[in-house]
Amino acid sequence: MKVITISSRESGVGKSVVAVHLAHYLRDIGKSVLVIDLAYTDNTSRTLSEFAGSTTVPGLFDGKATSLRGQREVPRIELVRSNLGEDKARWRRGDFGGSLESASAMFREGVAAFAPHFDYCVVDTAPGLCVRARAALVTGDIVLIPVVPIAGAAEQVDRLFVELAVLNTQCRTGAQPTLLVPNRFRSTRADARVARAQLGKFFQHPTIDAPIAESEEIQNALNKRMPVWALGTRSSRRPALQMRAALEAVGARIGAC
């Protein structure tokens, strides 16, 4: 099972949007997909609630992770949903999952319980680098970074790369392949076009050259708990094509197609 960790230092960049659509895309091309919602916003868990399994996120960190034991060859999605009440209580107490060493070990053990039953694991994380997010990063095989092309985006990505390098050094892990996904791109704005060009210039190899435009239809689809291409409306055709193009580019880079 290949683990894809979706991470960003910033909030509002569309981590949940990418996580939900990537899960649906991978299933559509014949893969079995485990989705883990480590974000405290609960967006991914609400959108994918119909796919929820018996394990919640706390179970990944206390040795109680169990899969529904479905057939790996059957394309499907299974969600390890967040426990919003517990997570909010933890954040109020300042308890972000204990030490990195123990959190990483427990997370690896929890993910390993699902590995025989899935082709891919998509992990949605909270903004920043709390302990749980860092545990997911050091466990992941690939890091996916949604980034909104605005002024200063390249500098934000550069700081995140530095933090990832420090984290890999601390945990004695090799650097994972990292992909940037331009999201919420406003092609009509000159500053957005400049920011996208800067991302392509400074991070040419990891940047997916298929930006996802900002669209109300994407949010409408998530509100209806479906990917944007399932809406089937005339207004959703363009964002659906853009989303599929971006995910196909990601799929090619992660070896899914």
N, C-alpha and C positions, 0 to 999 in steps of 0.2 A: 504494500500500500504506500503510495506516494503522498506525503503531507505537504499541503500548500497553505502557508500562513499569510494571512492578509493583515497588513500592519501599516500604521502611519502615526506620526507624532501629532497630527492635527485631527480635530473633529470636523464632521461635515464634509469629508472628501468622498464619501460614498463607499465605505468598506462593506457595509451591509448590502448595498446595491450590487456590488461586484460579487460578493459571496453567494447571494441568492441566485443571481443569473448564471454564475459559473457552475453551481450545483445542477441547475436545470439543464444547462448546455451539456455537461458531461453525461448526465443521464440520457439526454436525447441522442447522443452519439454512441450509446451502448455501454456506459460505465456504471458501476455501482459506487455511490458517493456517500461518505459519512460527512456530516456538517457539525462542527462544534462551535457553539456560540459562547465565546468568552467575554463578549461585550456586555456592559452593564445597562445598555439602553434597551435590550430585549427586542430590537427591530428584526433581526434574523429569526429569532425564535417565534415571533408572532407571524411573520410571513410564511414560514415553513412549518407551522404548527401541525398541519395534517400529517407530517412525516415524523413526528416526535416518537422516539423510542422510550424505553423504560428508564434510561439513565439521564440524570441531569448533571450539569457541570460539577457540582460538589462531589458527585460520585467518581469523577475522573481523578480527584485529588485525595480520595480516601479509600481506594482499592475496591470500590463497589461497582465498577464499570462492567456492564454486560450488554451484548448485542442481541438483536432479535433473531440472530442466526439465520438470516436469509441466505439464499444461494448467491455466491459472488458473481456468477455468470448472468444473473438476472438484473437488468438495469434498474436501479432504484436509488432513492434518497432515504437516509435515516438521519434524524436530528438528535444531537445531544443538546438539549435545550438549557438555557440559562435558568437559574433560580433567582428571579428578580428580587424577591423579598430578602433572601439571604445575602445576595451580592450587595444590595443597598446597605444592609446592616453592617457588612464588612467594611464598606467604604466609609461609613460614618465613624466606625471605630478606628479607621486607619489600618485595618488588617487586609493586606493585599495578597495574601496567600502564603505567608511564611517566608523562609529563606529561599533564594533562587535554587540552591542545590537540592533542597528537599522537594520544592515545587516541580522542578524539572524532572526529577526521578519519578515522582508520582504521576506526572502528566505522561511521561514516556510509557510507564506501566499501564496507565489507563488506555492510551491510544493503542498499545500493543494488543489489548484484549479484543479490539475490533479488526486488527490488521488482516486476519485470514479471510474476512468476509467482504472486503471492499477493495476497489481499485485505487480510489483517491479519497483523501481526507481534506476538507476545506475548513480552515479555522479562522473565524472572525474574531478579532481582538478589540479591546477597548483602546481609545486614543492614548498616546504616550507609551511608556514602557514600564507598566506596573509589573509585579512579579509574575503574574499569570501570563501576560503578554510576552515577557522575556522567556518564560518556559516554553511557550509555543514557538518562539523564534528559534531557540536552540534545538528544538525537536524537529522543526520543519526541514523538508528537503528543498523547498523553493519558497522565496519570499515575494509576495505580490504587493506592490505599493500603489494604491490609487492616489493620484495627485491632480489637484485642480490647477490648470494653467493660469496663474495670476502672477502679478509682480511678487518676486521673492520666492517663487515656488522652487527654483533651482537651488537656492540657498537652503531651504528647508530640507530638500532631499539630500543635499550634501551633508547636513548635520546628522540626518538619520543614518546615512551610510557610515559616518564616523562612529556613531553609537553602536551600530551593528558590529563594526570591526572590533570595538572595545569589548562588546559582549562575547563575541566568538573567542577572543583572546582569553577573557576571564574563565570561560567554560571549556577552553581547550578544544573547540570544535572548528572545523574548516569553514570557510566562507561559503554560504549557499548561493546558488544562482538567484539573482534578484531581477524582477521585471517591474517597470513603471507603466502604469495604465493611466493615461490622461483621461480624466473624467470631468463631467459638468463643464465641458468646453464650450465657450461662447464664441463661435467663429465670426460673429458680426462685430466683435470688439477688437480694436487694434491691439490693446494691451494684452489680451488673451492670445492673440496670434503671435505676438512677440515672445510671450512667456513659453508658449509651446515650442517655438523655434529654439529658444534657449535650452529647454529640456533636451531637445533632439541634438543640440550641439554639444552640450556638456556630458550628456548621458546617452550617447548614440546607440550603443549596443543594448542596454537594458530597456530602452523605451519602446513600447508597442506603438507602431506607426498606424494606429487606427483609433483616433480619439472618440470618446463617447460624449455626445453633445448633451448639454443640459436640456431636459425635457420634462414637461408635466406628465406626459404619458407614462414615463417610467415610474413615477411615484403613484400614478393611478393604478398601474399594474400591481405594484407592491401592496397597495391598499386592498386590492382584490385577491391578494395572495397568489399571484401568478407572474411569470416572466412577461416582459413587454411584448414579445412576439406572439403571446397567446391571446392578447386583447382582440386582435382581428379587426380593428377599426382603421379607417382610412388615415386618421391622424397619427396612428401608431406605427405606420409602415416604415417611415424614415428612421425613427429612433430604434425600431426593431432591427432594421438592416445594419445600423451602426453598431448596435450592441452585439449582434451576431458576428460582425466583422472583427470587432475587438476580441471577442472570446475565441474565435477561430485562430486569431494570431497568438493568443495566449496558449490555446490548445496545442498549436504547432510547436511552441517553445517548451512546453512541459512534456511533450511526447505523447499527448493524448490522441493525436490524429496525424 
